[in-house]
Amino acid sequence: MLEVQGYDCPYCGESVETLLDLSAGDQSYVEDCPVCCRPVCFELRTDGRSWTLRVGREDD
């Protein structure tokens, strides 16, 4: 189960997209922003029917 999700980079504010793998369950990981190359922290929580994504700065 893959889902494309848009988010605003917490550093540069640009709107970008990421690909979420909902089949892997709860996840925390870091990806570089494709615009400013700074590390964006993702926290994905799933409960089987729905999911939430928290996006933050590395220093939050």
Order of alpha helices (4+ residues) and beta strands (2+ residues): beta-beta-beta-beta-beta
